[in-house]
Every structure is written in structure tokens, then in C-alpha cells.
Amino acid sequence: ARLALDTMGGTRGNDIWGWFDSQTDNEYALLGMTNGTAFVDVSDPENPVFIGRLPTQTVTSIWRDIKVYQDHAYIVADNAGAHGMQVFDLTRLRGLTTPQTFTADVLYGSFDSAHNIAINEETGFAYAVGAREGGETCGGGLHMIDINDPLRPAFIGCFGDTSTGRSGTGYTHDAMCIIYRGPDTEHAGKEICFGANETVLSIADVTDQSSPVPLSVAAPPHPAYVHQEWLTEDHRHFFLNDELDEYYSMEGLAPPL
């Protein structure tokens, strides 16, 4: 099946995540668009149902990112002024069949814009990255938020490895934070964050968010813009990509690092 963007009140998409409602067994797609977030019931994949949309908090943006924790969506946007982080209770979607226009349940305003957000669902901590334009940007690195009480997000600290990133502030473009259960026994059981930091992969121990510890950095062979990543379920292998290495290679240009 296919749903056109204009059916959902949008003009361009930019991100997608999902939510499984354990009470009803319904599955939803959460679609980031330039002008907000759309909610689509995809329980029957051949007959998706548009449930409604949450408009952007400020202005349109080609960058929006969504993650989920305890039946709540956490939404950030980049280059969107004082957008902050929208928190939306996804249980509000239950039983709806007519498209709705929603408002956020909570607006977290300790930063203005952020490029991305990662959530460790085991610990209840969110990590906004690429923050800028006001508030506590953390140099664009990890802006750490306690969301154990989903509707009361609380800022708890920053982390940025200043040896990384194009501007030397530890700017992070994308992140993944987990309780580590891989083969390196020294770090077993610790909360570890992996950051795609433009120039390198940055790895940090954030078990104590008040005193995070940088562990390592690693660079691909010819970095141009270290962009995003994902860890295998057994935490043994890590996949990292570069957004611009092929472009610079094909054009015969030197990466701007």
C-alpha cells in the first residue's frame, strides 16, 4: 500500500519510527514531515489508516527526528528556531478512525533546535544531538535528558569529545546508546553511547551522566561526513556509514575535514 504525503497534510518526509501498542496489538508508523509528524495505523499493511498529525512547534524543517519511550513519542527538529522537544502521549491514538490535528502534551525547551535524538529504553534516558540555536546546546554533542517520568523530562548534563567534529566541539550527527553486553568484559553492563561525529565515531561511557567518560574514537578510511550507525543485537559488530565519501571520491575532491 501507499499513502501520499498530501493525504497526511505534508509536503516532504524526513524520518520514520514506529510504535507497537501492547494493549491493542496495533502497530503505528510515526512519520516525520517538514511541517510536523504524521501517525499512521499500519496494523493491516495493505490498508494503512492515517490517524492524524502533530504540527511542528515552530516553522517547517527538512530535519525532524522521532523516538519512542513508554508509549510516548519524543520529537526534535533542526534549524527550526525555538522548537525544543515535543512529547506526545501515543495512547491518544487508540480508537481513532477520523484524522485529528493534535497538540503536544509537553514541550521541553532546554534547547531550541536539535538534529536528532536517541533513547536508551532500558534506562529511560534520551540523548538529543546536534542541538543549536539557543538553550543548552552542549556544543552539538550529547544533551542528556532523564525521561523516566515520560511527561517530566529533566536535563541532566552534556557530553562532547572536543577532539571530534568539524568545529572541535564534539558535534554529534547521530547516536546510539545502549547497556553494553558485548565481548569486551571491561565495559559489560555499562551505558555506552556511540556517536557519528562528522569526522569520526566517538564512544563514551555515560553510566554516570554527571561525569561521562570518553573511551575511544575511530575513523573510517577516507571520512567525508561520518553520518549514522547501528549496533548488532549481540553488540559484537557496529555498522557506520559516511554520507559524503562517494561524492568527494567521484568528484575527485578532498573531503573538507
N, C-alpha and C positions, 0 to 999 in steps of 0.2 A: 504494500500500500504506500501511498504518498500523500502528505499534507503540504500544500503550498504555503509559503511564508505569509502571503497576504491573507490567507484563511485565518491565520493566527494573529493578525494585526501587525505583522513585521515586514521589514523590507530586506533584511540580511541577517543570516545566522552567524554565530561566532563561537558557540560552545555547546556541549551537551553532557548531561549527567543523568542519573536515574534514581528512582525511589521505589522500593517494594514495601507496600503496606501490609504488615504482618497480620493485621486484624481482618482485612478483607481479601487478602491474597491478590489485590490489584497491583499492577506494575505501571509506573509512570515514567515518561521521558520529560526531563526538565531542559528546555531549550533556551539557550542564551541568544538574544537578538540585539540588534543595535539599539532598540528602543525599550527593551525590557526582557522579561523571562516568560516563556510560554509553558503551560502544563498540559501534557497530552496523556490520556489513558491508553496504554498500548497492551493491555491485558489480552485483547484479541488483536494480534498484529496485522490481520487482514482488514480490520475495521477500527483504526485508531480514532479516538474521540478527543477533540480539543475541549479542555475543561475551562481554560481561562488564562489570563496573563497578569503579571505583576509589572507595571510600568517602571521604567528607570526612575531612580530617585531624583535625578537632575536632568542631564542632557543625553543625547544619543552618544553611543560609543561603539567603535568596532571591536573593542575588547571587553568581554564580560566573562566571568567565571563563576561556577556554581559547585558547591559540595554539600553533602548531607550528613547530619548527625542527629540521632534520636528523633527522627520524624520531623526535622526542621531543615530548611534549606538556608545556606549562607551564601550571599551573592555580592560580588565586588565588580567594579568596573574601572577601567583605566582611562585617563585623560577625560574625566567626566566631572571635573570640579569637585564640590563637597558631597560626593555620592556616599562615602562611607561604606558600611557593610549592612545590607538588608538581611533581616532574619524573618523567615516566613514559616509558619506552622503548616506543614503539609497535610495534616489531618483535616484541614479545612476543605480539602478536595473531595472528601468522602461523600458519596451520594449525589454529587452534582452531575447534571446532564446538560445543562444550559450554560454556555460560556459566560464567565464572570470577569470583571475587572477588579483586581484585589489591591489592597494596600499592605505594606509590610507590618508585621507585628511589632518589630523593634528596629530601630536604626542605630547602629554602632558608629560613633563618629570620632574615634580616636585617630583616624587618618582620613584624608579626603578621597583620593583615588588609589586603587591597587590593581596590579596587573593580573594577579592570580591568587588562589587560596588553596591550601592543603589542610586536611583534617586527619588527625590520628584518632580514629573512632574508639580505640582501646583505652585511651587516656582522657579523651574529652578536651583536647587542645587543638585550636585552629592556628594556622600559620599563614597570615597574609604576606604576600611578597610583591616586590616591585611597587611599593607604596610611594606616593609623591604628592605634591600639591597642597601640603598642609597637614597639621597634626603631627603625630609621631611617625615619621616615615621609616625610621630605623635604617636610613641610608639605602632603602630599597631591599634590604635583607629581610630576615625573619621578624615579622611583627607578631609576637606570640600572645594568644588570647585564650583564656580559660572559658570554655563553653559547657562545663559540666552541668550548669543550670542553663539550659538552652536559650532562655529568653533574658538572661542576665549576663551577657558576655563581658569579661573583665580583662583589661590589658595587664600583662604580667612581665613583659620585657622584650628586649631586642637581641638579635644576633646577626652579625655580618663579618665575614672574613675579609678584612680590608686589603688582603693580597690578591683578591679576586675581583672580577667585574671590570668593565671598560673604564669606569670612573674611579676605581680604587676605593669603593665604599662597601663592597660585598653585595652589590645588587644581585638579586636572585630573580630569574625569569620564571622558573617553575620549581616545585619542590615536592618531595615525598617524605613523610615522617612516619616511622613505624617503631614498634617494640622489636628489637633485633633478635632473631632466632636462627641466625646463620652459623657457618662453620667457625667463625672467629670467636673462640670462647671468652676472650678478654672483654668483649662487649656484649655478651649474651645478657638479655633481659634489660638492656639499656634502651632509652628512647633516642633514636638516631634520625637525623634529618639529612637527606641528600638534596643538594641544590644545584640546579642548572644555572650557573652564574656567568653566562655570556662567554667568558674566557676559559673556564674550567668547570669540572664537577667539584663541589665543595661538600665535605662530610663533617658533621658536627654531632657531638653528644649533648642533647638538650634535656637530659633526665632531670637536672636541676635547672629550671628555666631562669632562675635568678642568676645563674652562673654557668652559661653554656660553654662548652669546650670544643674548639676546633680540633678535628682529628687528622684530616688529610685533604689534599686536593689531587686531582688527576685530570690531565688534558688529553683530548683525542689527538691523533697525529697532526692534523692541519686544521686547528679550530678557526672558525669564522664567526659563529654565534651559537654557543652551546645552549640548547633550547629547551629540551624536556627529557623526562626519564620515566622508567618504571622498573620495579624490582620483582624478580620471580617469587613465587609463593614460598619456596624453601629458603629465600634470602641468600642464595648462593651466587646468583648472577644478576647483573644490573645492565639494563639497556639504556643507552644515552644517544640522543641524536643531535645533529647540528643543522640549523636552519639554512645557513648560507654557504656551506663549504662547496657544494656543487656549483653554485652560481659563480663564486670567485674563481673556481678552478676552470670552468668553461670559458669565462671571460678573460682568463689569463691575468687576473688581478691579485694583488696581495691582500689578504684579509686585514681589516682595519683594527688590529689588536696591538 
